[in-house]
Amino acid sequence: MPREYPRKLRINAQLRRELTELIRDELGDPRLAGITVTDVDVAPDLRNATVKISRLALNPDLAEPVKLLNQAAGLLRGKLGRRLKLRSIPVLYFRADLALAEGDHIHKLIRQAVDEDRRHHENDSPQK
């Protein structure tokens, strides 16, 4: 496994902060409401960056926001270039981060299993 360098980690964190602000403040598209940048992973050569997004909402569908952000990647990259002191700004590739949705699904399954187990034990307990 390649070694993580502190500089790369700092750039990841900085890109995450800046992209969160840019998406929230500069891209006034209502279809991007509630979008959160969950992770940024810059390639070791700093030429490309994968940006994972998620949404905390009743409608966790991310297909349209991912498409919109990939279309706006050039604009976002230009705005990052004016904000950051980097020799070159990485090309941005947006991807859906499904970890929150999967975690919510697992939580629902566990809650359902506990409720079923509780009902099962209540039915099996001896009547007084």
N, C-alpha and C positions, 0 to 999 in steps of 0.2 A: 504494500500500500504506500502511495506517495506521501511524503512528509508534508504536513500543513505548516506553512510559514506564517509567522505573525503578521507580516505585511498583507498577505492574502486575506487573513482573517479580519484585519482592520478594514480593508477595502470592501469585503463582503458586508460588514456592519455599516460602513458609511453608505454604500449603495442602497442597502435596505432602508436606512433612515431617509435618504434623499428621495428615493422612489416612492416611499409612502407619502411624503409631503407632496411631491409632484402629482401623483395620481389623485390625491385628495383635493389639492388646491388649484392645479393648472388644467386638469382635464375635466371640465365641468359636465361630463356626460352622466346623466342619471342612471344609466345602465351599469355604471361602475360604483354605485353607492354600496357601502359596506364592504368593499374589497380591502383585504389586508395582505400586505407583503409578509409572508411567513418565513421565507428563506431566500438568500442569494448565494449562489455558488459560482465564483469566478474561476475560469480555467487557469492552470498554472502559468500560462503565457500571457494572461490578462487580456486576451483578445475577445473572448466570449464570456457571457454570464447567463446562467439559467436562473430565472426569477420565479419562485413558486408563490402563487397567490391562493387565498382562501376567502370564504365569505361566511360570516356569522349571521345567518338569516334563515327565515323559514324556507326560502328557495335557494338551496345551496348549489344550483346548477351553475357551472363555471365555464361552459362552452362558449357562450357569447362574450363574457368579459375577457377570456383568454384571447379570443379572436380580435376583439377591439384593441387590447393592449399590444398584441403583436403588430397590428396595423399602425399603432401610435409609437412603436419602439424607436423609430428614427427621430421623431420629435422629442421623445423623452431622453434619448441619447444626446441630442443637441443641447437640451436644457441642463443635463448632467455635466456636459462639457463646460458650460459657463459657471457652474457651481463648484466643481471639484478641481483640485490642483493635481491632475494626473496627465501624464504625457499623452496617453490615448485612452479613450473611454471604450469599454468593451461593448460588443454587439449584444443586444438584449434579446433573450428568448424566454417568453412567458409560458409557464406550465401550471396546470391546476394542482394544488396540494390537497389531496383527498384524505389526509390523516384525520382532520377534525370530523369529517362526515363518517369515516370508518369508526372512529372512537365513539361517536354518538350512536351508531348502529350497534356496536358491541355493548355499550351501556344499556341500551334498550333491551337487548337479548338477555343480559344478566338480570336486569330488573324483572323481566317477564319470567325467567326461570325461578327466581326467588319467590315471586308471587304464586306461581304454580306449586312450588314446593310447600309454601305456607298453607295453601288451600288443601293440598294433599294430606298434610299432617293434621290439619284441623278436622278433616273427614275421618281419619283413622283413629283419632283420640277416643278413649272410652268415655261413654256418657255417664254422668253422675246421677 
